[in-house]
Amino acid sequence: MTTGNSIEDVPSSICNLVCLKSLSLNGNKIRQLPQNILRDCKALQNISLHNNPISMDQFQQMDGFKEFEARRRKKFDKQIDSNVMMSSTALDEGIDLH
């Protein structure tokens, strides 16, 4: 977790973390992510970027967003099907809607 560390840039080498499932970067200064992070990090199901200057529109226009969203929804569908109790932020979009 790299929350609240004044991070401005996420290195493109993060795209090599193909087994990364969750990434929390809340409370930083991130304006953009590596363009291929959603496409290349094929296991990524959750990314949290609250309190960063990046917008939801920017995030949704990234390469691989549709596939990321499908993985994210599939994760929650499995939890709902199994009657697993979810936290209040379970269906959180991950980015503040500006």
N, C-alpha and C positions, 0 to 999 in steps of 0.2 A: 504494500500500500504506500503510495507516494502522495498523500493528502497534505495540503497546506505547506508546500515547500517552495513556493514561488517558481516552479518549473515553467519555462517558456516554450521549450522545444522538446519533442519526443523524438529520439533518434530513429532513423529508418531501420536500424538493425533490430528493432523490436519486432519487425515483420518476420524475423527468423524464428520467433518463439511459437512454433506451430502447435504446441500443446497448451498454450496459454488459454485459460478458460475465463478468467475474470481480471479486470484492470480497473483500479480506482485511482483517479487523478483529481479528485475534488479539491477546490480551493487553491488552484494554481493560476498561471497566467497563459494558459494554452489557447492559442488562436487557431491552430490547425494541427492535424495529426498526419503521420505519414500516409500518403494517398492509398497505399495498398494494404494497410493494417487489417481492414475488415475482410479483404479477399485472401490474404496470405496466412493470417492467424485463423485457420480453419476450425479450431476448437473454441474460439472466443464466443462466449454466450452472454457476457455481461461487461459493460464498460460504463463507468460513472465519471462524468465530467462536470458535475454541478459547480457553480461559482467559478467558471472559466469564461473567457470572452468568446469561445467558439459557439456558433449558433446551431440550432437544430437543422436549419436549411443546409448549412455547410456539411454537417454530419450525414444527412440523408443523401447528399449528392456524391458521397465518396464511393469509389469502386468497391463492390462487394457488399453494399448496404443491404440489398434485398436478401442476400444469402445470410448475412449476419442476423437480420430481423427474423428470418425463418428459424434459425437456430435458437434465438432468444425465445421466440414464441413456443417452439417445440419443447423447450425445457420447462416452461410454465404449464403447457398442456399436460405433460407427464405428471407434474406435481398435482394438478387439479384432478386428473384422472385417478390418481392414487389417494385422493383425499388428504394430501399432505397440507398441513397448516403453513401458510405463507406469511411472511412479515408484511407490515403495512407498506413497505417499499418494493415488494416483489415485482409488481408490474410497472415500476418506475421506468420512464423512458431513458433515464441516464443523463439527460442534458436538460438544462433549464430552458424553457420555452421563452425566447426573447421576442 
